[in-house]
Amino acid sequence: MTSTRAAEILERIRGARIGIVGDFCLDAYWQLGGGTPELSIETGKPTRAVRAQRYTPGGAGNVAANCRAIGAGLVRVFGVVGPDLFGRELAGLLSAQRIETAGLVVQDREWDTPVYAKPYLGFEEQERIDFGRWNALTPGTESALIRSVRDALPALDAVIVNQQLERGFASATVIGALNGMARSAPRTPFILDSRTMSGAFSGMICKMNAAEACRLAPPVRADNPPETITESARSISRGTGKPVFVTRGGDGMLVFDGERYDDLPAVSLAGPIDTVGAGDTTVAAIAASLAVQASLREAGEMGNLAAAVTVKKLRETGTASPEEILRLLREERSQ
């Protein structure tokens, strides 16, 4: 992709309207104080003191943040939070980025806002504390979520479906409704990024990594040569009737449109990298590009570029701005 074409796509993305349906989580970073722990007066047990804390949108929330960062003019989110301080914090963080949160359904019972709480001693992460592992959608929440997405769909240029949790938004009822919406709106790209439930969705463009692709469509050959990824992509596309994007880390990305393959090389990077959140950046860039009628190859190239920006941001779940993407592309072309 030339710098001129990339700039044109990024400029058009400024008018894109993107919806994200998914598992919206909160990432909590708690920096613990060092030294000798104080003993609790009540229990006599050692205590841990948090000397600094910060919170960022995680899961589908990070996908939404990436859509905003790449310049999408309208980003709307659809998911479930609990009636707790974490849900309020998550909604506030999203709103501060000018992400529309009216589609977040608050379930008053049997639901805690999913949180990944990460205590750190120095730069070393300690045992993580998770909230929301035993959530269960109520029929009322399912209906409200489905209705919210369906009402918004005519005004969206693309929809990302982002499944992260086993006990999250993706109940059988919600999945069935989303599959029906994808079939009923064939001109609106639905892009699926599902950690464990890809096989339950249909009629959507799949973005997945190589391991996920081979797990969903096991290769024919037991020795798993590189060409088995293309076999898996073809099998997945045959089942969904849609294209497939398979990310392969340092080996780039495979794009299969149902008939032919594009093997897109990775951006060459020097120095340390941090791949946390790179998949969220990739799917956001792909969806934003498809929302403005970029080709599948162009969407894949934009995904590669955006991910290359974020992996250079160490110890953070980064995002990629249009300026950063264009600068990286110019540097790559100059080499």
LINMOPE-V12842 format. One record per backbone hydrogen bond with DSSP energy under -0.5 kcal/mol. CO is the residue of the C=O (numbers start at 1). NH is the residue of the N-H. E is the energy in kcal/mol with one decimal. If there is no record, write none. Layout:
CO:NH:E  CO:NH:E
//
This chain:
2:6:-2.5  3:7:-2.6  4:8:-1.9  5:9:-2.4  6:10:-2.6  7:11:-2.1  8:12:-2.0  9:13:-2.0  10:14:-0.7  11:14:-0.8  12:15:-1.9  13:16:-2.0  13:73:-1.1  16:18:-0.5  16:74:-2.2  17:157:-3.2  17:158:-1.2  18:76:-2.5  19:160:-3.0  20:22:-0.5  20:78:-2.6  21:162:-2.9  22:24:-0.9  23:25:-0.6  23:60:-2.8  25:58:-3.0  26:28:-0.6  26:116:-2.5  27:56:-2.3  28:30:-0.6  28:118:-3.4  29:31:-0.6  29:54:-1.8  30:32:-0.7  30:120:-3.0  31:51:-2.6  31:52:-1.2  38:47:-2.7  40:44:-2.3  45:40:-3.1  49:33:-2.8  49:51:-0.6  52:31:-2.8  54:29:-2.9  56:27:-3.1  58:25:-1.9  58:61:-2.2  59:62:-1.0  59:63:-1.2  60:64:-2.3  61:65:-2.2  62:66:-2.1  63:67:-2.1  64:68:-2.1  65:69:-2.4  66:70:-2.2  67:72:-2.1  68:71:-1.2  69:322:-0.6  74:18:-3.0  75:100:-2.6  76:20:-2.6  77:103:-0.6  78:22:-2.0  79:105:-3.2  81:107:-2.3  82:84:-1.5  84:88:-1.8  85:89:-2.2  86:90:-2.6  87:91:-2.4  88:92:-2.2  89:93:-2.5  90:94:-2.3  91:95:-2.5  92:96:-2.1  93:97:-0.7  94:97:-1.1  94:99:-1.7  95:98:-2.1  100:77:-2.2  101:104:-2.2  103:79:-1.2  103:105:-0.7  105:81:-2.4  105:107:-0.7  106:108:-0.6  107:83:-0.6  110:136:-2.1  114:26:-2.1  115:117:-0.7  115:131:-2.3  116:28:-2.6  116:118:-0.6  117:119:-0.6  117:129:-2.7  118:30:-2.1  119:126:-3.5  120:32:-3.1  120:122:-0.6  121:124:-1.9  123:125:-0.6  124:121:-2.4  129:117:-3.0  131:115:-1.2  132:135:-0.9  138:142:-2.4  139:143:-2.4  140:144:-2.2  141:145:-2.7  142:146:-2.6  143:147:-2.5  144:148:-2.1  145:149:-2.1  146:150:-2.7  147:151:-2.5  148:152:-1.4  149:153:-1.7  150:154:-0.5  152:155:-1.9  153:156:-2.1  157:189:-0.7  158:19:-2.3  159:191:-3.1  160:21:-3.0  160:162:-0.6  161:163:-0.6  161:193:-3.0  162:23:-1.8  162:164:-0.6  163:195:-2.3  165:168:-0.6  166:168:-0.5  169:171:-2.2  171:175:-2.9  172:176:-2.3  173:177:-1.9  174:178:-2.6  175:179:-2.7  176:180:-1.9  177:181:-2.1  178:182:-2.5  179:183:-1.9  180:184:-2.1  181:185:-1.3  185:188:-1.9  187:189:-0.7  189:159:-2.6  189:191:-0.6  190:192:-0.6  190:205:-2.7  191:161:-2.7  192:207:-2.7  193:163:-1.4  197:200:-2.0  197:201:-0.6  198:201:-1.2  205:192:-3.7  206:245:-3.2  208:247:-2.5  209:213:-2.4  210:214:-2.4  211:215:-1.8  212:216:-2.3  213:217:-2.4  221:224:-1.1  225:228:-2.1  226:229:-1.8  227:231:-1.6  228:232:-2.6  229:233:-2.6  230:234:-2.4  231:235:-2.1  232:236:-2.6  233:237:-2.6  234:238:-2.2  235:239:-1.5  236:240:-2.1  237:241:-2.8  243:206:-1.6  244:246:-0.5  244:256:-2.7  245:208:-2.5  245:247:-0.5  246:254:-2.9  247:210:-1.5  248:251:-2.4  249:252:-1.8  252:248:-2.9  253:264:-3.2  254:246:-3.1  255:262:-2.5  256:244:-2.3  260:257:-2.0  262:255:-2.7  262:264:-0.8  263:265:-0.6  264:253:-2.7  275:278:-2.2  277:281:-1.8  278:282:-2.4  279:283:-2.4  280:284:-1.9  281:285:-2.3  282:286:-2.5  283:287:-2.5  284:288:-2.6  285:289:-2.0  286:290:-2.6  287:291:-2.2  288:292:-0.6  289:292:-1.0  289:294:-2.2  290:293:-1.7  295:299:-2.5  296:300:-2.3  297:301:-2.6  298:302:-2.5  299:303:-2.2  300:304:-2.4  301:305:-2.4  302:306:-2.7  303:307:-2.3  304:308:-2.0  305:309:-1.5  306:310:-1.8  307:311:-2.3  309:312:-0.8  310:313:-2.0  311:274:-2.8  312:314:-0.9  313:316:-0.8  316:318:-1.3  321:325:-2.4  322:326:-2.5  323:327:-2.2  324:328:-2.3  325:329:-2.3  326:330:-2.3  327:331:-2.2  328:332:-2.6  329:333:-2.5  330:334:-2.0  331:335:-1.0  332:335:-0.6
//
